[in-house]
Amino acid sequence: MKKQILLLAAVWCSMAAFATTPPATFYPEVEVRKVSGMTIENGIDHPAWKSVPSHQFLQMIGPLTAINRKPVESGSVQYLYDDNYFYVRADFVDSDIVVNATSNGGHFYNSGDVLEVFIKPEKSNYYWEIYGTANKLNTRFHYGSRSTLGLPSGFKHDEVGIKVNSKINGTLNDSSDKDHSYVVLVAIPIAELNHPIKEGHPCGTVPFSPGEEWRVFSSRYNYSRYLKKYELSSFPQIFGGYHSLEYFAKIKFVK
C-alpha cells in the first residue's frame, strides 16, 4: 500500500511538472512560408503546399503514457502566408464527417468535427481562437488574456473576413456510410491579427510579420460513430486543454 501511495505521488508530481514546464520537444518551431497567387478558391490545390512542412497531430495528453501517441484517425497541418492572409490547411482522416452547425460564430466543438487554430504573439497576453469546419463555417474569438477565459466579457466573436474552404472525400452528415477524409483551409486576415485593440483591450499590437515572435497551435475535435468516443488531437501535442498556451509552436517566418 505504501509503495502504491509513493508511486501515485510520483506520477502526480511528474504530471504537475510536465504541465507547468513542457519539455523542449513540445514547443517546436514551425515554418510559415510566404506564398503568391493563392486564394481561398484555389488554395486547397495550390502547388505551394507540396514544399511546405507537414506537422502530424498527436493525441491530447491525459496519462503520461499518451506522450507521442498518434490518434486513431490521423491529421496534419501546414501553414502559409501572403500580404493579406495567414493560411492554415489541415488534412484529416475521418470515418464519419459530421457538422451540425449551420451558421458562423458558434462554439463548433459542441456541433461536430472542427479544426481549431490558436494564434498568439509571444510577448503579449492576447490571442485568438479560430474555427473552420467541413461545411465552410468559421468562428473567431479574441481573448485579451487567458485569465478572461470563461467570462462573458472574456471573448468576442465578430465577422472579420475569415474565409474557409473544404474538400470532402465522403458524405457530410450521413451516418449510413463510411467516409474517408476531408481537407479544410482557413484564411485569416493579416489585418485582423495586426489590429486586435479594437476590442477595447488595453494591450499593444504586434505585427504578424517576419522579425516578430508569434506562436500557433492547431487542434481537432473528431466525432465519429466508428470511434468509441470523440477524439482530441493537435500539433503540437498538448497537456491540460487547448488553452495551454505554453505548448504552442513558435513561428518561423520564411519569405
C-alpha positions in Angstrom: 0.0 0.0 0.0 2.8 2.4 0.9 4.5 1.7 -2.4 1.3 2.4 -4.3 0.9 5.7 -2.5 4.5 6.7 -3.2 4.1 5.7 -6.9 0.9 7.7 -7.2 2.5 10.7 -5.6 5.4 10.4 -8.1 3.0 10.3 -11.0 1.2 13.4 -9.8 4.4 15.3 -9.3 5.6 14.3 -12.7 2.3 15.4 -14.3 2.3 18.7 -12.4 5.9 19.5 -13.5 5.0 18.5 -17.1 2.0 20.8 -17.1 4.0 23.8 -16.0 7.2 23.2 -17.8 6.7 21.3 -21.0 9.8 19.5 -22.4 11.5 21.4 -25.2 10.2 18.9 -27.8 6.7 20.1 -27.0 7.1 23.6 -28.3 8.8 23.1 -31.6 9.4 25.7 -34.3 7.1 25.7 -37.4 7.8 27.3 -40.7 5.3 29.8 -42.1 6.3 30.4 -45.7 5.3 33.2 -47.9 3.2 32.3 -51.0 1.9 34.1 -54.0 -1.1 33.6 -56.2 -3.2 31.9 -53.5 -6.9 32.5 -53.0 -9.5 30.7 -50.8 -10.9 29.2 -54.0 -7.6 27.7 -55.4 -5.9 27.3 -52.0 -6.5 23.7 -51.3 -4.9 22.6 -54.6 -2.2 25.2 -54.7 1.1 23.6 -55.6 2.9 25.6 -52.8 1.7 23.0 -50.2 3.9 20.3 -51.8 7.0 22.1 -50.5 5.7 23.1 -47.0 6.4 21.0 -43.9 3.5 18.9 -42.7 3.0 18.5 -38.9 1.3 15.4 -37.7 -1.4 15.6 -35.0 -1.0 13.6 -31.7 -3.5 12.7 -29.0 -4.1 15.1 -26.2 -2.1 14.0 -23.2 -4.1 12.6 -20.3 -2.0 10.0 -18.7 1.7 10.4 -19.3 1.6 7.2 -21.3 -0.1 9.2 -24.1 3.0 11.2 -24.9 3.7 10.9 -28.6 0.7 8.7 -29.1 -1.0 9.0 -32.6 -4.7 9.5 -32.8 -6.9 6.7 -34.2 -7.8 8.9 -37.1 -4.7 10.8 -38.3 -4.4 14.5 -39.1 -1.8 17.0 -40.2 -1.4 20.8 -40.6 0.5 23.2 -42.8 1.0 27.0 -42.8 1.5 29.7 -45.5 1.0 33.4 -45.6 0.9 36.3 -48.0 0.4 40.1 -47.6 -3.2 39.6 -46.8 -3.9 36.3 -45.2 -2.4 33.6 -42.9 -3.4 30.3 -44.4 -3.9 27.1 -42.3 -4.5 23.8 -44.1 -5.5 20.7 -42.2 -5.8 17.1 -43.7 -7.9 14.7 -41.6 -8.7 11.0 -42.0 -12.3 10.8 -40.9 -14.6 7.8 -41.0 -17.8 9.9 -40.3 -17.7 13.6 -41.2 -20.3 15.4 -39.2 -21.1 19.1 -38.6 -24.4 20.1 -37.1 -23.6 23.9 -37.1 -25.4 25.9 -39.8 -24.1 29.5 -39.3 -20.9 31.3 -38.4 -20.0 32.3 -34.9 -20.7 29.2 -32.7 -18.8 27.0 -30.3 -18.4 24.4 -33.0 -16.7 21.8 -30.8 -20.2 21.2 -29.5 -21.5 20.7 -33.0 -19.3 18.2 -34.6 -15.9 17.9 -36.4 -13.8 21.1 -36.3 -10.3 22.5 -36.9 -9.3 25.0 -34.2 -6.4 27.4 -34.8 -4.9 29.4 -31.9 -2.6 32.3 -32.6 -0.7 34.4 -30.1 2.1 37.0 -30.0 4.9 35.7 -27.9 5.3 38.7 -25.6 1.6 39.8 -25.2 -1.3 38.1 -23.4 -4.0 38.4 -26.1 -4.7 35.6 -28.5 -7.2 34.2 -31.0 -9.2 31.0 -31.2 -10.5 30.4 -34.7 -12.6 27.6 -36.1 -13.0 26.1 -39.6 -15.4 23.3 -40.5 -16.0 20.9 -43.3 -19.1 22.8 -44.3 -17.1 26.0 -44.6 -18.2 27.8 -41.5 -16.0 29.9 -39.2 -15.8 31.3 -35.7 -13.3 33.8 -34.4 -12.9 34.5 -30.7 -10.4 37.1 -29.4 -9.2 37.0 -25.8 -7.5 39.8 -24.0 -5.8 37.2 -21.8 -6.2 33.6 -20.7 -7.3 35.0 -17.4 -10.6 36.2 -19.0 -11.4 32.7 -20.4 -14.9 31.7 -19.5 -16.1 35.2 -18.6 -18.9 36.6 -20.8 -16.7 39.6 -21.4 -13.6 37.5 -22.0 -14.2 36.7 -25.6 -15.9 38.2 -28.6 -16.9 37.0 -32.0 -17.0 39.3 -34.9 -17.3 38.8 -38.7 -13.8 39.9 -39.7 -13.4 38.4 -43.1 -12.1 34.9 -42.2 -12.6 32.5 -45.2 -13.0 28.7 -45.2 -12.9 26.2 -48.0 -13.0 22.4 -47.8 -12.9 19.3 -49.8 -14.7 16.2 -48.6 -13.9 12.6 -49.5 -17.2 11.1 -48.4 -20.5 12.5 -47.4 -21.4 15.1 -44.8 -23.8 14.2 -42.1 -24.7 10.8 -43.4 -24.1 8.1 -40.8 -25.3 5.3 -43.2 -22.0 5.1 -45.0 -18.3 5.3 -44.1 -16.3 8.3 -45.1 -12.6 8.6 -45.8 -11.2 12.1 -45.2 -11.6 15.8 -45.6 -9.4 18.9 -46.1 -10.1 22.3 -44.6 -8.4 25.5 -45.4 -8.8 28.6 -43.2 -7.7 32.1 -44.4 -7.2 34.5 -41.6 -6.9 38.2 -42.5 -3.5 39.7 -41.5 -5.3 42.9 -40.8 -7.2 41.2 -38.0 -4.0 39.9 -36.4 -2.4 43.4 -36.7 -5.3 45.2 -35.0 -6.8 43.4 -32.0 -7.0 46.5 -30.0 -10.4 47.4 -31.5 -11.9 45.0 -28.9 -11.0 47.6 -26.2 -8.3 45.6 -24.5 -5.6 47.9 -23.2 -2.8 46.0 -24.9 -0.4 47.0 -27.6 -0.3 45.4 -31.0 2.4 43.1 -32.5 2.6 42.9 -36.3 2.1 39.4 -37.8 5.3 39.6 -39.9 8.9 38.5 -40.1 11.0 39.8 -37.3 8.2 39.4 -34.7 7.7 36.5 -32.3 4.4 34.6 -32.6 3.1 31.2 -31.6 0.5 29.0 -33.3 -1.4 25.8 -32.3 -3.8 23.7 -34.3 -6.2 21.2 -32.8 -9.1 19.0 -33.7 -12.4 17.6 -32.4 -13.3 14.4 -34.2 -16.7 12.8 -33.8 -17.5 9.5 -35.4 -19.9 6.7 -34.9 -16.9 4.4 -35.6 -15.0 5.7 -32.6 -15.6 4.7 -29.0 -15.6 8.3 -28.0 -14.8 11.6 -29.7 -11.1 12.1 -30.2 -8.9 15.2 -29.4 -5.6 15.7 -31.2 -3.3 18.5 -32.1 0.0 19.8 -33.1 2.0 20.4 -31.0 0.8 17.7 -28.6 -0.7 19.4 -25.6 -1.4 18.7 -21.9 -4.2 20.3 -19.8 -6.5 21.6 -22.6 -6.3 23.5 -25.8 -5.7 26.8 -24.0 -2.4 25.7 -22.5 -0.5 28.5 -24.2 2.9 27.2 -23.1 2.7 24.4 -25.6 2.1 26.5 -28.7 4.7 26.2 -31.5 7.0 29.1 -32.3 6.5 30.5 -35.8 9.5 30.9 -38.1 8.5 33.3 -40.9 10.1 32.3 -44.2 10.0 34.8 -47.1 
